[in-house]
Amino acid sequence: MANMLVTYDLNGPNPSHKQMDDLIPKLGVNSGRVLETVWWLDYPGTAAALRDRLQTILGNEDLLLVVECKSAAWTKLLVNGQAFKNAFSKAA
């Protein structure tokens, strides 16, 4: 498993933020919204594989960034802090 951060800008009519909110948690073993359009996933594949999966619902005008992370530092997040902390302690 790898810690992935996903961030996106939706610039067209589809997908909606609700569609992204419904899809992203299904792709990771653990996941959560970190910031408004930033998600963390404990993902069983590569950043490219996750990008390719998400890209299937994005329009040509949408932007997407997927990053594999080994460590993190933060103050307050929208995601459950303990699950996020545990995921990064495993990666260290």
C-alpha positions in Angstrom: 0.0 0.0 0.0 1.1 3.5 -0.7 0.0 6.9 0.7 -1.4 8.9 -2.2 -2.5 12.5 -2.3 -5.0 13.4 -5.0 -6.0 16.9 -5.8 -8.1 18.2 -8.7 -9.8 21.2 -10.2 -13.1 20.5 -11.9 -13.7 23.0 -14.7 -16.5 21.4 -16.7 -20.0 20.2 -16.1 -18.9 16.6 -15.3 -17.9 15.1 -13.1 -19.4 16.9 -10.2 -17.7 17.2 -6.8 -20.3 14.7 -5.5 -19.3 12.2 -8.2 -15.6 12.6 -7.1 -16.6 12.4 -3.4 -18.4 9.1 -4.2 -15.6 7.6 -6.3 -12.4 8.4 -4.5 -13.2 6.6 -1.2 -14.0 3.4 -3.1 -10.5 3.3 -4.6 -8.4 3.2 -1.4 -8.3 0.8 1.5 -8.4 3.9 3.8 -9.1 7.3 2.5 -10.3 10.8 3.6 -10.7 14.3 2.4 -7.7 16.3 3.6 -8.8 19.7 2.2 -11.6 20.7 0.0 -10.3 19.1 -3.2 -7.4 17.1 -1.7 -7.8 13.5 -0.8 -5.5 11.0 0.9 -5.8 7.3 0.0 -4.0 4.2 1.2 -3.8 2.8 -2.4 -2.6 -0.7 -3.5 -1.1 0.6 -6.8 1.1 3.3 -8.3 0.4 7.0 -8.7 0.1 6.4 -12.4 -2.5 3.7 -12.0 -4.6 5.8 -9.6 -4.3 8.7 -12.1 -5.5 6.5 -14.9 -8.5 5.3 -12.9 -9.5 8.8 -11.9 -8.9 10.2 -15.4 -11.7 7.9 -16.8 -14.4 10.2 -15.3 -12.6 13.6 -15.8 -13.3 15.9 -18.7 -10.5 17.4 -20.9 -10.8 20.7 -19.1 -10.3 19.1 -15.6 -6.9 19.1 -13.8 -5.6 16.3 -11.7 -2.4 15.6 -9.6 -1.6 12.3 -7.9 1.4 12.2 -5.6 2.8 9.2 -3.6 3.9 10.5 -0.2 6.4 9.1 2.3 6.0 11.6 5.0 3.7 14.5 6.0 3.4 17.3 8.5 0.1 19.2 9.2 -1.9 21.3 11.6 -5.6 20.7 11.1 -7.2 18.6 8.4 -10.7 17.4 7.4 -9.6 13.8 7.4 -9.7 11.7 10.6 -6.3 12.7 12.2 -5.6 9.3 13.7 -6.0 7.3 10.5 -3.9 9.8 8.6 -1.2 9.8 11.3 -1.2 5.9 11.3 -0.8 5.7 7.6 2.3 8.0 7.5 3.9 6.3 10.6 3.8 3.0 8.6 5.5 4.7 5.6 8.4 6.2 7.6 
